[in-house]
Amino acid sequence: MILAGDERIIAVDQAIAERWGRLGTPDPVPAVDGLIAATALVRDLVVVTRDHDHLARIGVPHLNPFQQT
């Protein structure tokens, strides 16, 4: 995963993999959404995306840059 502006890559470590594995229980989450969510939760990140349905359900902090406030 590359963070905007920093061009840092976050490796999928054991903590992220374990959190990812638990996210789909009992309500399945698409694999990529689950990986992004797990990474954000473990690393205390905010996800910037238009696709917020799964993230909101899981409780991942997110921001929709296209939504007017």
N, C-alpha and C positions, 0 to 999 in steps of 0.2 A: 504494500500500500504506500503510495507517495503522498506526502502532505504538501498542500499547496504552499508555494513560496519557499519552503525549506528544501525541497527535493530530497527529503529523507525517506528511506524505505523502512517500514516496520516489518520485521520478520515475524512469522507465525511461530511463536514459542509455545511451550507447554501450557502456560496459563491461558493463552488465547485459544489454543486447540481444545482444552478442557471446557472452557466457557462456551465455545462454539458447539461442542457436543451436547451440552445441556440445554441450549436455547430452543431446540426443536421439540422439547418434551413439555407437555403433551401435545402442543399445537405446532405442527411442522412449519418451518420457515424456509424459504428458498435458500439454497446453499450459499450463494454469494452474499445475499442480505445478512445471513447468519454470521458469516465470517467478518463482514464489515461491522456488524453490531457487536460481536464479541471483542473485536479489536478496540472499538470505541469504549466499551465498558471497562475493559482491563486497563487501558492506557488513559482513561479519563479524558476522552476526546468528544468534541461535538461534530456530528456528521452534517455536512452541507449537501442537501439533495432535494429534488422534487418528489422523489419516491419515499414518502414518509410513513406509509401505512404500517409496514412491518416494524419499523423502528419505534413508532409510537406505541404499538401494542407491547413491545418488549421493554419499553421504558428507557430507550437510548436517547440521550440529549441530541436534538437535531434542529436544523434551521433550514427553512425553505427560502432561498433567496428570491424566488419569484412571487412569494405571497406578500400582499400588502398588509401593513399593520394598521 
